[in-house]
Amino acid sequence: MSRNSTLVVQQAKAALNQMKYEVAQELGIQIPQDGYYGFMATRDTGAIGGNITRKLVQMAEQQLQGFRR
């Protein structure tokens, strides 16, 4: 199965990368400086991704609430 991770808005890449570091810091997880995630526990990378998704959904819900008013 191939994975398509192409960003729709290319400028979002920097914001998502920043969010990754912020979430990791909140969780107390150290992201490798060399960019190689092979030595990280799957549990840690999953926690980072899950929390990013949770934050993005929360942001989208807040935006949608603004449209309903």
Predicted model as a PDB file, atoms N, CA, C, CB and O in Angstrom, pLDDT in the B-factor column:
MODEL        1                                                                  
ATOM      1  N   MET A   1       0.849  -1.155   0.000  1.00 48.00           N  
ATOM      2  CA  MET A   1       0.000   0.000   0.000  1.00 48.00           C  
ATOM      3  C   MET A   1       0.907   1.234   0.000  1.00 48.00           C  
ATOM      4  CB  MET A   1      -0.973  -0.011   1.222  1.00 48.00           C  
ATOM      5  O   MET A   1       1.812   1.342   0.828  1.00 48.00           O  
ATOM      6  N   SER A   2       0.668   2.147  -0.912  1.00 53.00           N  
ATOM      7  CA  SER A   2       1.474   3.362  -0.933  1.00 53.00           C  
ATOM      8  C   SER A   2       0.807   4.434  -0.091  1.00 53.00           C  
ATOM      9  CB  SER A   2       1.684   3.860  -2.378  1.00 53.00           C  
ATOM     10  O   SER A   2      -0.415   4.472   0.056  1.00 53.00           O  
ATOM     11  N   ARG A   3       1.634   5.293   0.449  1.00 63.00           N  
ATOM     12  CA  ARG A   3       1.137   6.360   1.305  1.00 63.00           C  
ATOM     13  C   ARG A   3       1.353   7.681   0.583  1.00 63.00           C  
ATOM     14  CB  ARG A   3       1.847   6.354   2.699  1.00 63.00           C  
ATOM     15  O   ARG A   3       2.455   7.963   0.113  1.00 63.00           O  
ATOM     16  N   ASN A   4       0.315   8.483   0.493  1.00 67.00           N  
ATOM     17  CA  ASN A   4       0.414   9.779  -0.156  1.00 67.00           C  
ATOM     18  C   ASN A   4       0.464  10.843   0.927  1.00 67.00           C  
ATOM     19  CB  ASN A   4      -0.777  10.022  -1.135  1.00 67.00           C  
ATOM     20  O   ASN A   4      -0.538  11.105   1.592  1.00 67.00           O  
ATOM     21  N   SER A   5       1.625  11.454   1.105  1.00 71.00           N  
ATOM     22  CA  SER A   5       1.752  12.466   2.151  1.00 71.00           C  
ATOM     23  C   SER A   5       2.062  13.834   1.542  1.00 71.00           C  
ATOM     24  CB  SER A   5       2.850  12.067   3.154  1.00 71.00           C  
ATOM     25  O   SER A   5       2.727  14.664   2.162  1.00 71.00           O  
ATOM     26  N   THR A   6       1.573  14.058   0.324  1.00 79.00           N  
ATOM     27  CA  THR A   6       1.781  15.329  -0.340  1.00 79.00           C  
ATOM     28  C   THR A   6       0.903  16.380   0.328  1.00 79.00           C  
ATOM     29  CB  THR A   6       1.473  15.224  -1.856  1.00 79.00           C  
ATOM     30  O   THR A   6      -0.301  16.186   0.496  1.00 79.00           O  
ATOM     31  N   LEU A   7       1.522  17.493   0.705  1.00 75.00           N  
ATOM     32  CA  LEU A   7       0.766  18.566   1.336  1.00 75.00           C  
ATOM     33  C   LEU A   7      -0.025  19.334   0.289  1.00 75.00           C  
ATOM     34  CB  LEU A   7       1.701  19.511   2.105  1.00 75.00           C  
ATOM     35  O   LEU A   7       0.484  19.620  -0.795  1.00 75.00           O  
ATOM     36  N   VAL A   8      -1.250  19.665   0.608  1.00 83.00           N  
ATOM     37  CA  VAL A   8      -2.082  20.459  -0.285  1.00 83.00           C  
ATOM     38  C   VAL A   8      -1.566  21.893  -0.308  1.00 83.00           C  
ATOM     39  CB  VAL A   8      -3.569  20.413   0.155  1.00 83.00           C  
ATOM     40  O   VAL A   8      -1.492  22.517  -1.366  1.00 83.00           O  
ATOM     41  N   VAL A   9      -1.214  22.409   0.859  1.00 84.00           N  
ATOM     42  CA  VAL A   9      -0.661  23.750   0.988  1.00 84.00           C  
ATOM     43  C   VAL A   9       0.806  23.605   1.390  1.00 84.00           C  
ATOM     44  CB  VAL A   9      -1.466  24.610   2.037  1.00 84.00           C  
ATOM     45  O   VAL A   9       1.105  23.281   2.539  1.00 84.00           O  
ATOM     46  N   GLN A  10       1.711  23.840   0.459  1.00 82.00           N  
ATOM     47  CA  GLN A  10       3.135  23.610   0.709  1.00 82.00           C  
ATOM     48  C   GLN A  10       3.684  24.468   1.851  1.00 82.00           C  
ATOM     49  CB  GLN A  10       3.926  23.885  -0.552  1.00 82.00           C  
ATOM     50  O   GLN A  10       4.619  24.055   2.538  1.00 82.00           O  
ATOM     51  N   GLN A  11       3.113  25.655   2.061  1.00 85.00           N  
ATOM     52  CA  GLN A  11       3.572  26.529   3.133  1.00 85.00           C  
ATOM     53  C   GLN A  11       3.249  25.949   4.506  1.00 85.00           C  
ATOM     54  CB  GLN A  11       2.945  27.908   2.990  1.00 85.00           C  
ATOM     55  O   GLN A  11       3.786  26.419   5.509  1.00 85.00           O  
ATOM     56  N   ALA A  12       2.404  24.962   4.573  1.00 87.00           N  
ATOM     57  CA  ALA A  12       2.024  24.351   5.840  1.00 87.00           C  
ATOM     58  C   ALA A  12       3.128  23.453   6.390  1.00 87.00           C  
ATOM     59  CB  ALA A  12       0.745  23.553   5.670  1.00 87.00           C  
ATOM     60  O   ALA A  12       3.092  23.078   7.562  1.00 87.00           O  
ATOM     61  N   LYS A  13       4.096  23.108   5.568  1.00 88.00           N  
ATOM     62  CA  LYS A  13       5.145  22.184   5.997  1.00 88.00           C  
ATOM     63  C   LYS A  13       5.908  22.717   7.211  1.00 88.00           C  
ATOM     64  CB  LYS A  13       6.115  21.922   4.848  1.00 88.00           C  
ATOM     65  O   LYS A  13       6.147  21.978   8.166  1.00 88.00           O  
ATOM     66  N   ALA A  14       6.289  23.985   7.179  1.00 90.00           N  
ATOM     67  CA  ALA A  14       7.031  24.576   8.295  1.00 90.00           C  
ATOM     68  C   ALA A  14       6.169  24.602   9.565  1.00 90.00           C  
ATOM     69  CB  ALA A  14       7.498  26.009   7.933  1.00 90.00           C  
ATOM     70  O   ALA A  14       6.662  24.327  10.659  1.00 90.00           O  
ATOM     71  N   ALA A  15       4.893  24.929   9.416  1.00 91.00           N  
ATOM     72  CA  ALA A  15       3.999  24.978  10.577  1.00 91.00           C  
ATOM     73  C   ALA A  15       3.814  23.590  11.183  1.00 91.00           C  
ATOM     74  CB  ALA A  15       2.634  25.567  10.181  1.00 91.00           C  
ATOM     75  O   ALA A  15       3.808  23.449  12.406  1.00 91.00           O  
ATOM     76  N   LEU A  16       3.665  22.573  10.355  1.00 91.00           N  
ATOM     77  CA  LEU A  16       3.508  21.208  10.852  1.00 91.00           C  
ATOM     78  C   LEU A  16       4.785  20.714  11.513  1.00 91.00           C  
ATOM     79  CB  LEU A  16       3.110  20.269   9.717  1.00 91.00           C  
ATOM     80  O   LEU A  16       4.732  20.013  12.524  1.00 91.00           O  
ATOM     81  N   ASN A  17       5.920  21.071  10.956  1.00 91.00           N  
ATOM     82  CA  ASN A  17       7.197  20.683  11.547  1.00 91.00           C  
ATOM     83  C   ASN A  17       7.357  21.335  12.920  1.00 91.00           C  
ATOM     84  CB  ASN A  17       8.370  21.077  10.620  1.00 91.00           C  
ATOM     85  O   ASN A  17       7.807  20.689  13.867  1.00 91.00           O  
ATOM     86  N   GLN A  18       6.991  22.611  13.027  1.00 93.00           N  
ATOM     87  CA  GLN A  18       7.067  23.312  14.306  1.00 93.00           C  
ATOM     88  C   GLN A  18       6.125  22.666  15.319  1.00 93.00           C  
ATOM     89  CB  GLN A  18       6.724  24.806  14.129  1.00 93.00           C  
ATOM     90  O   GLN A  18       6.476  22.508  16.489  1.00 93.00           O  
ATOM     91  N   MET A  19       4.929  22.293  14.866  1.00 94.00           N  
ATOM     92  CA  MET A  19       3.961  21.647  15.754  1.00 94.00           C  
ATOM     93  C   MET A  19       4.510  20.316  16.260  1.00 94.00           C  
ATOM     94  CB  MET A  19       2.616  21.432  15.028  1.00 94.00           C  
ATOM     95  O   MET A  19       4.285  19.950  17.413  1.00 94.00           O  
ATOM     96  N   LYS A  20       5.222  19.596  15.408  1.00 94.00           N  
ATOM     97  CA  LYS A  20       5.816  18.314  15.800  1.00 94.00           C  
ATOM     98  C   LYS A  20       6.775  18.506  16.972  1.00 94.00           C  
ATOM     99  CB  LYS A  20       6.554  17.669  14.606  1.00 94.00           C  
ATOM    100  O   LYS A  20       6.747  17.745  17.940  1.00 94.00           O  
ATOM    101  N   TYR A  21       7.625  19.530  16.875  1.00 94.00           N  
ATOM    102  CA  TYR A  21       8.591  19.784  17.944  1.00 94.00           C  
ATOM    103  C   TYR A  21       7.895  20.258  19.225  1.00 94.00           C  
ATOM    104  CB  TYR A  21       9.621  20.826  17.490  1.00 94.00           C  
ATOM    105  O   TYR A  21       8.302  19.887  20.326  1.00 94.00           O  
ATOM    106  N   GLU A  22       6.850  21.075  19.081  1.00 95.00           N  
ATOM    107  CA  GLU A  22       6.119  21.556  20.254  1.00 95.00           C  
ATOM    108  C   GLU A  22       5.422  20.409  20.982  1.00 95.00           C  
ATOM    109  CB  GLU A  22       5.092  22.615  19.842  1.00 95.00           C  
ATOM    110  O   GLU A  22       5.474  20.320  22.208  1.00 95.00           O  
ATOM    111  N   VAL A  23       4.774  19.535  20.220  1.00 96.00           N  
ATOM    112  CA  VAL A  23       4.066  18.398  20.813  1.00 96.00           C  
ATOM    113  C   VAL A  23       5.065  17.456  21.487  1.00 96.00           C  
ATOM    114  CB  VAL A  23       3.245  17.638  19.736  1.00 96.00           C  
ATOM    115  O   VAL A  23       4.814  16.974  22.592  1.00 96.00           O  
ATOM    116  N   ALA A  24       6.177  17.196  20.837  1.00 96.00           N  
ATOM    117  CA  ALA A  24       7.194  16.318  21.421  1.00 96.00           C  
ATOM    118  C   ALA A  24       7.704  16.898  22.735  1.00 96.00           C  
ATOM    119  CB  ALA A  24       8.365  16.110  20.438  1.00 96.00           C  
ATOM    120  O   ALA A  24       7.901  16.166  23.706  1.00 96.00           O  
ATOM    121  N   GLN A  25       7.915  18.200  22.766  1.00 96.00           N  
ATOM    122  CA  GLN A  25       8.390  18.840  23.991  1.00 96.00           C  
ATOM    123  C   GLN A  25       7.339  18.732  25.100  1.00 96.00           C  
ATOM    124  CB  GLN A  25       8.737  20.320  23.725  1.00 96.00           C  
ATOM    125  O   GLN A  25       7.682  18.464  26.251  1.00 96.00           O  
ATOM    126  N   GLU A  26       6.057  18.939  24.759  1.00 96.00           N  
ATOM    127  CA  GLU A  26       4.981  18.813  25.741  1.00 96.00           C  
ATOM    128  C   GLU A  26       4.939  17.408  26.331  1.00 96.00           C  
ATOM    129  CB  GLU A  26       3.632  19.156  25.102  1.00 96.00           C  
ATOM    130  O   GLU A  26       4.649  17.229  27.514  1.00 96.00           O  
ATOM    131  N   LEU A  27       5.232  16.416  25.497  1.00 96.00           N  
ATOM    132  CA  LEU A  27       5.180  15.020  25.935  1.00 96.00           C  
ATOM    133  C   LEU A  27       6.487  14.556  26.569  1.00 96.00           C  
ATOM    134  CB  LEU A  27       4.841  14.124  24.764  1.00 96.00           C  
ATOM    135  O   LEU A  27       6.560  13.451  27.106  1.00 96.00           O  
ATOM    136  N   GLY A  28       7.508  15.390  26.510  1.00 96.00           N  
ATOM    137  CA  GLY A  28       8.796  15.021  27.078  1.00 96.00           C  
ATOM    138  C   GLY A  28       9.568  14.035  26.221  1.00 96.00           C  
ATOM    139  O   GLY A  28      10.361  13.246  26.734  1.00 96.00           O  
ATOM    140  N   ILE A  29       9.336  14.081  24.913  1.00 95.00           N  
ATOM    141  CA  ILE A  29       9.986  13.174  23.977  1.00 95.00           C  
ATOM    142  C   ILE A  29      11.044  13.952  23.204  1.00 95.00           C  
ATOM    143  CB  ILE A  29       8.950  12.523  23.009  1.00 95.00           C  
ATOM    144  O   ILE A  29      10.774  15.034  22.684  1.00 95.00           O  
ATOM    145  N   GLN A  30      12.236  13.400  23.133  1.00 93.00           N  
ATOM    146  CA  GLN A  30      13.344  14.034  22.417  1.00 93.00           C  
ATOM    147  C   GLN A  30      13.337  13.584  20.962  1.00 93.00           C  
ATOM    148  CB  GLN A  30      14.704  13.695  23.085  1.00 93.00           C  
ATOM    149  O   GLN A  30      13.428  12.387  20.688  1.00 93.00           O  
ATOM    150  N   ILE A  31      13.231  14.519  20.029  1.00 92.00           N  
ATOM    151  CA  ILE A  31      13.281  14.204  18.604  1.00 92.00           C  
ATOM    152  C   ILE A  31      14.745  14.180  18.182  1.00 92.00           C  
ATOM    153  CB  ILE A  31      12.460  15.243  17.755  1.00 92.00           C  
ATOM    154  O   ILE A  31      15.500  15.087  18.533  1.00 92.00           O  
ATOM    155  N   PRO A  32      15.167  13.144  17.425  1.00 91.00           N  
ATOM    156  CA  PRO A  32      16.571  13.050  17.009  1.00 91.00           C  
ATOM    157  C   PRO A  32      16.989  14.252  16.154  1.00 91.00           C  
ATOM    158  CB  PRO A  32      16.805  11.749  16.229  1.00 91.00           C  
ATOM    159  O   PRO A  32      16.278  14.644  15.229  1.00 91.00           O  
ATOM    160  N   GLN A  33      18.136  14.820  16.472  1.00 89.00           N  
ATOM    161  CA  GLN A  33      18.632  15.981  15.734  1.00 89.00           C  
ATOM    162  C   GLN A  33      19.043  15.627  14.306  1.00 89.00           C  
ATOM    163  CB  GLN A  33      19.811  16.595  16.467  1.00 89.00           C  
ATOM    164  O   GLN A  33      19.004  16.482  13.421  1.00 89.00           O  
ATOM    165  N   ASP A  34      19.435  14.373  14.076  1.00 92.00           N  
ATOM    166  CA  ASP A  34      19.871  13.986  12.734  1.00 92.00           C  
ATOM    167  C   ASP A  34      18.700  13.638  11.811  1.00 92.00           C  
ATOM    168  CB  ASP A  34      20.816  12.804  12.824  1.00 92.00           C  
ATOM    169  O   ASP A  34      18.899  13.369  10.626  1.00 92.00           O  
ATOM    170  N   GLY A  35      17.480  13.644  12.358  1.00 84.00           N  
ATOM    171  CA  GLY A  35      16.307  13.373  11.541  1.00 84.00           C  
ATOM    172  C   GLY A  35      16.003  11.905  11.338  1.00 84.00           C  
ATOM    173  O   GLY A  35      15.037  11.573  10.650  1.00 84.00           O  
ATOM    174  N   TYR A  36      16.797  11.010  11.915  1.00 91.00           N  
ATOM    175  CA  TYR A  36      16.572   9.574  11.783  1.00 91.00           C  
ATOM    176  C   TYR A  36      15.729   9.087  12.955  1.00 91.00           C  
ATOM    177  CB  TYR A  36      17.918   8.803  11.715  1.00 91.00           C  
ATOM    178  O   TYR A  36      16.156   9.144  14.108  1.00 91.00           O  
ATOM    179  N   TYR A  37      14.536   8.612  12.647  1.00 90.00           N  
ATOM    180  CA  TYR A  37      13.599   8.187  13.677  1.00 90.00           C  
ATOM    181  C   TYR A  37      13.657   6.692  13.961  1.00 90.00           C  
ATOM    182  CB  TYR A  37      12.208   8.564  13.279  1.00 90.00           C  
ATOM    183  O   TYR A  37      12.861   6.190  14.754  1.00 90.00           O  
ATOM    184  N   GLY A  38      14.576   5.975  13.336  1.00 91.00           N  
ATOM    185  CA  GLY A  38      14.663   4.526  13.460  1.00 91.00           C  
ATOM    186  C   GLY A  38      14.919   4.022  14.866  1.00 91.00           C  
ATOM    187  O   GLY A  38      14.559   2.890  15.192  1.00 91.00           O  
ATOM    188  N   PHE A  39      15.534   4.839  15.702  1.00 93.00           N  
ATOM    189  CA  PHE A  39      15.823   4.416  17.065  1.00 93.00           C  
ATOM    190  C   PHE A  39      14.744   4.842  18.061  1.00 93.00           C  
ATOM    191  CB  PHE A  39      17.153   4.970  17.496  1.00 93.00           C  
ATOM    192  O   PHE A  39      14.816   4.500  19.241  1.00 93.00           O  
ATOM    193  N   MET A  40      13.745   5.587  17.586  1.00 94.00           N  
ATOM    194  CA  MET A  40      12.658   6.022  18.476  1.00 94.00           C  
ATOM    195  C   MET A  40      11.642   4.894  18.636  1.00 94.00           C  
ATOM    196  CB  MET A  40      11.966   7.304  17.923  1.00 94.00           C  
ATOM    197  O   MET A  40      11.420   4.100  17.721  1.00 94.00           O  
ATOM    198  N   ALA A  41      11.041   4.843  19.797  1.00 95.00           N  
ATOM    199  CA  ALA A  41      10.003   3.843  20.039  1.00 95.00           C  
ATOM    200  C   ALA A  41       8.755   4.199  19.234  1.00 95.00           C  
ATOM    201  CB  ALA A  41       9.670   3.745  21.554  1.00 95.00           C  
ATOM    202  O   ALA A  41       8.392   5.370  19.115  1.00 95.00           O  
ATOM    203  N   THR A  42       8.114   3.188  18.692  1.00 95.00           N  
ATOM    204  CA  THR A  42       6.888   3.390  17.929  1.00 95.00           C  
ATOM    205  C   THR A  42       5.840   4.091  18.784  1.00 95.00           C  
ATOM    206  CB  THR A  42       6.346   2.050  17.411  1.00 95.00           C  
ATOM    207  O   THR A  42       5.067   4.911  18.288  1.00 95.00           O  
ATOM    208  N   ARG A  43       5.823   3.768  20.049  1.00 96.00           N  
ATOM    209  CA  ARG A  43       4.877   4.386  20.979  1.00 96.00           C  
ATOM    210  C   ARG A  43       5.073   5.904  21.020  1.00 96.00           C  
ATOM    211  CB  ARG A  43       5.043   3.788  22.393  1.00 96.00           C  
ATOM    212  O   ARG A  43       4.098   6.655  21.049  1.00 96.00           O  
ATOM    213  N   ASP A  44       6.332   6.356  21.021  1.00 96.00           N  
ATOM    214  CA  ASP A  44       6.621   7.787  21.072  1.00 96.00           C  
ATOM    215  C   ASP A  44       6.229   8.495  19.780  1.00 96.00           C  
ATOM    216  CB  ASP A  44       8.096   8.011  21.353  1.00 96.00           C  
ATOM    217  O   ASP A  44       5.604   9.555  19.811  1.00 96.00           O  
ATOM    218  N   THR A  45       6.597   7.906  18.650  1.00 95.00           N  
ATOM    219  CA  THR A  45       6.248   8.545  17.378  1.00 95.00           C  
ATOM    220  C   THR A  45       4.733   8.559  17.186  1.00 95.00           C  
ATOM    221  CB  THR A  45       6.930   7.816  16.198  1.00 95.00           C  
ATOM    222  O   THR A  45       4.184   9.515  16.637  1.00 95.00           O  
ATOM    223  N   GLY A  46       4.061   7.506  17.635  1.00 96.00           N  
ATOM    224  CA  GLY A  46       2.600   7.461  17.559  1.00 96.00           C  
ATOM    225  C   GLY A  46       1.949   8.493  18.455  1.00 96.00           C  
ATOM    226  O   GLY A  46       0.936   9.090  18.092  1.00 96.00           O  
ATOM    227  N   ALA A  47       2.528   8.702  19.623  1.00 97.00           N  
ATOM    228  CA  ALA A  47       1.988   9.702  20.544  1.00 97.00           C  
ATOM    229  C   ALA A  47       2.124  11.099  19.954  1.00 97.00           C  
ATOM    230  CB  ALA A  47       2.702   9.627  21.905  1.00 97.00           C  
ATOM    231  O   ALA A  47       1.216  11.921  20.074  1.00 97.00           O  
ATOM    232  N   ILE A  48       3.256  11.361  19.320  1.00 96.00           N  
ATOM    233  CA  ILE A  48       3.455  12.674  18.683  1.00 96.00           C  
ATOM    234  C   ILE A  48       2.432  12.868  17.565  1.00 96.00           C  
ATOM    235  CB  ILE A  48       4.905  12.806  18.121  1.00 96.00           C  
ATOM    236  O   ILE A  48       1.755  13.895  17.509  1.00 96.00           O  
ATOM    237  N   GLY A  49       2.322  11.888  16.683  1.00 95.00           N  
ATOM    238  CA  GLY A  49       1.373  11.983  15.570  1.00 95.00           C  
ATOM    239  C   GLY A  49      -0.066  12.089  16.027  1.00 95.00           C  
ATOM    240  O   GLY A  49      -0.846  12.862  15.471  1.00 95.00           O  
ATOM    241  N   GLY A  50      -0.419  11.315  17.038  1.00 96.00           N  
ATOM    242  CA  GLY A  50      -1.792  11.356  17.555  1.00 96.00           C  
ATOM    243  C   GLY A  50      -2.139  12.699  18.162  1.00 96.00           C  
ATOM    244  O   GLY A  50      -3.246  13.204  17.972  1.00 96.00           O  
ATOM    245  N   ASN A  51      -1.196  13.284  18.894  1.00 97.00           N  
ATOM    246  CA  ASN A  51      -1.448  14.588  19.498  1.00 97.00           C  
ATOM    247  C   ASN A  51      -1.488  15.696  18.457  1.00 97.00           C  
ATOM    248  CB  ASN A  51      -0.390  14.896  20.537  1.00 97.00           C  
ATOM    249  O   ASN A  51      -2.246  16.654  18.609  1.00 97.00           O  
ATOM    250  N   ILE A  52      -0.685  15.585  17.402  1.00 96.00           N  
ATOM    251  CA  ILE A  52      -0.761  16.553  16.311  1.00 96.00           C  
ATOM    252  C   ILE A  52      -2.140  16.485  15.663  1.00 96.00           C  
ATOM    253  CB  ILE A  52       0.352  16.292  15.260  1.00 96.00           C  
ATOM    254  O   ILE A  52      -2.768  17.515  15.420  1.00 96.00           O  
ATOM    255  N   THR A  53      -2.604  15.279  15.386  1.00 96.00           N  
ATOM    256  CA  THR A  53      -3.922  15.103  14.782  1.00 96.00           C  
ATOM    257  C   THR A  53      -5.009  15.673  15.677  1.00 96.00           C  
ATOM    258  CB  THR A  53      -4.191  13.626  14.505  1.00 96.00           C  
ATOM    259  O   THR A  53      -5.920  16.347  15.197  1.00 96.00           O  
ATOM    260  N   ARG A  54      -4.920  15.407  16.968  1.00 96.00           N  
ATOM    261  CA  ARG A  54      -5.897  15.922  17.924  1.00 96.00           C  
ATOM    262  C   ARG A  54      -5.935  17.454  17.893  1.00 96.00           C  
ATOM    263  CB  ARG A  54      -5.569  15.426  19.345  1.00 96.00           C  
ATOM    264  O   ARG A  54      -7.011  18.053  17.904  1.00 96.00           O  
ATOM    265  N   LYS A  55      -4.766  18.079  17.854  1.00 96.00           N  
ATOM    266  CA  LYS A  55      -4.694  19.545  17.821  1.00 96.00           C  
ATOM    267  C   LYS A  55      -5.249  20.098  16.513  1.00 96.00           C  
ATOM    268  CB  LYS A  55      -3.246  20.014  18.010  1.00 96.00           C  
ATOM    269  O   LYS A  55      -5.953  21.108  16.517  1.00 96.00           O  
ATOM    270  N   LEU A  56      -4.938  19.440  15.389  1.00 94.00           N  
ATOM    271  CA  LEU A  56      -5.439  19.905  14.101  1.00 94.00           C  
ATOM    272  C   LEU A  56      -6.961  19.797  14.019  1.00 94.00           C  
ATOM    273  CB  LEU A  56      -4.797  19.109  12.968  1.00 94.00           C  
ATOM    274  O   LEU A  56      -7.616  20.687  13.475  1.00 94.00           O  
ATOM    275  N   VAL A  57      -7.521  18.726  14.549  1.00 96.00           N  
ATOM    276  CA  VAL A  57      -8.976  18.572  14.567  1.00 96.00           C  
ATOM    277  C   VAL A  57      -9.604  19.648  15.453  1.00 96.00           C  
ATOM    278  CB  VAL A  57      -9.372  17.157  15.067  1.00 96.00           C  
ATOM    279  O   VAL A  57     -10.632  20.226  15.099  1.00 96.00           O  
ATOM    280  N   GLN A  58      -8.994  19.912  16.590  1.00 95.00           N  
ATOM    281  CA  GLN A  58      -9.486  20.942  17.490  1.00 95.00           C  
ATOM    282  C   GLN A  58      -9.467  22.315  16.805  1.00 95.00           C  
ATOM    283  CB  GLN A  58      -8.645  20.972  18.776  1.00 95.00           C  
ATOM    284  O   GLN A  58     -10.417  23.089  16.926  1.00 95.00           O  
ATOM    285  N   MET A  59      -8.378  22.606  16.086  1.00 93.00           N  
ATOM    286  CA  MET A  59      -8.288  23.878  15.370  1.00 93.00           C  
ATOM    287  C   MET A  59      -9.370  23.973  14.289  1.00 93.00           C  
ATOM    288  CB  MET A  59      -6.891  24.041  14.741  1.00 93.00           C  
ATOM    289  O   MET A  59      -9.975  25.031  14.116  1.00 93.00           O  
ATOM    290  N   ALA A  60      -9.616  22.888  13.569  1.00 93.00           N  
ATOM    291  CA  ALA A  60     -10.639  22.885  12.525  1.00 93.00           C  
ATOM    292  C   ALA A  60     -12.025  23.081  13.128  1.00 93.00           C  
ATOM    293  CB  ALA A  60     -10.589  21.576  11.726  1.00 93.00           C  
ATOM    294  O   ALA A  60     -12.844  23.809  12.567  1.00 93.00           O  
ATOM    295  N   GLU A  61     -12.296  22.443  14.260  1.00 93.00           N  
ATOM    296  CA  GLU A  61     -13.594  22.602  14.923  1.00 93.00           C  
ATOM    297  C   GLU A  61     -13.808  24.049  15.351  1.00 93.00           C  
ATOM    298  CB  GLU A  61     -13.695  21.669  16.144  1.00 93.00           C  
ATOM    299  O   GLU A  61     -14.912  24.579  15.223  1.00 93.00           O  
ATOM    300  N   GLN A  62     -12.754  24.691  15.858  1.00 93.00           N  
ATOM    301  CA  GLN A  62     -12.868  26.084  16.267  1.00 93.00           C  
ATOM    302  C   GLN A  62     -13.146  26.985  15.067  1.00 93.00           C  
ATOM    303  CB  GLN A  62     -11.593  26.535  16.983  1.00 93.00           C  
ATOM    304  O   GLN A  62     -13.932  27.927  15.167  1.00 93.00           O  
ATOM    305  N   GLN A  63     -12.510  26.702  13.942  1.00 91.00           N  
ATOM    306  CA  GLN A  63     -12.767  27.483  12.739  1.00 91.00           C  
ATOM    307  C   GLN A  63     -14.198  27.295  12.258  1.00 91.00           C  
ATOM    308  CB  GLN A  63     -11.790  27.098  11.637  1.00 91.00           C  
ATOM    309  O   GLN A  63     -14.845  28.253  11.835  1.00 91.00           O  
ATOM    310  N   LEU A  64     -14.691  26.064  12.320  1.00 91.00           N  
ATOM    311  CA  LEU A  64     -16.057  25.801  11.868  1.00 91.00           C  
ATOM    312  C   LEU A  64     -17.072  26.488  12.771  1.00 91.00           C  
ATOM    313  CB  LEU A  64     -16.326  24.293  11.826  1.00 91.00           C  
ATOM    314  O   LEU A  64     -18.112  26.947  12.298  1.00 91.00           O  
ATOM    315  N   GLN A  65     -16.786  26.562  14.047  1.00 88.00           N  
ATOM    316  CA  GLN A  65     -17.688  27.284  14.950  1.00 88.00           C  
ATOM    317  C   GLN A  65     -17.786  28.751  14.570  1.00 88.00           C  
ATOM    318  CB  GLN A  65     -17.216  27.152  16.398  1.00 88.00           C  
ATOM    319  O   GLN A  65     -18.851  29.354  14.709  1.00 88.00           O  
ATOM    320  N   GLY A  66     -16.713  29.325  14.102  1.00 81.00           N  
ATOM    321  CA  GLY A  66     -16.697  30.717  13.679  1.00 81.00           C  
ATOM    322  C   GLY A  66     -17.561  30.944  12.451  1.00 81.00           C  
ATOM    323  O   GLY A  66     -18.131  32.023  12.293  1.00 81.00           O  
ATOM    324  N   PHE A  67     -17.671  29.938  11.567  1.00 76.00           N  
ATOM    325  CA  PHE A  67     -18.484  30.053  10.366  1.00 76.00           C  
ATOM    326  C   PHE A  67     -19.972  29.958  10.668  1.00 76.00           C  
ATOM    327  CB  PHE A  67     -18.095  28.985   9.375  1.00 76.00           C  
ATOM    328  O   PHE A  67     -20.789  30.502   9.925  1.00 76.00           O  
ATOM    329  N   ARG A  68     -20.328  29.288  11.728  1.00 68.00           N  
ATOM    330  CA  ARG A  68     -21.744  29.069  12.048  1.00 68.00           C  
ATOM    331  C   ARG A  68     -22.411  30.291  12.665  1.00 68.00           C  
ATOM    332  CB  ARG A  68     -21.882  27.900  12.989  1.00 68.00           C  
ATOM    333  O   ARG A  68     -23.638  30.390  12.684  1.00 68.00           O  
ATOM    334  N   ARG A  69     -21.618  31.204  13.160  1.00 59.00           N  
ATOM    335  CA  ARG A  69     -22.205  32.359  13.845  1.00 59.00           C  
ATOM    336  C   ARG A  69     -22.698  33.381  12.906  1.00 59.00           C  
ATOM    337  CB  ARG A  69     -21.232  32.980  14.759  1.00 59.00           C  
ATOM    338  O   ARG A  69     -23.218  34.412  13.333  1.00 59.00           O  
TER     339      ARG A  69                                                      
ENDMDL                                                                          
END                                                                             
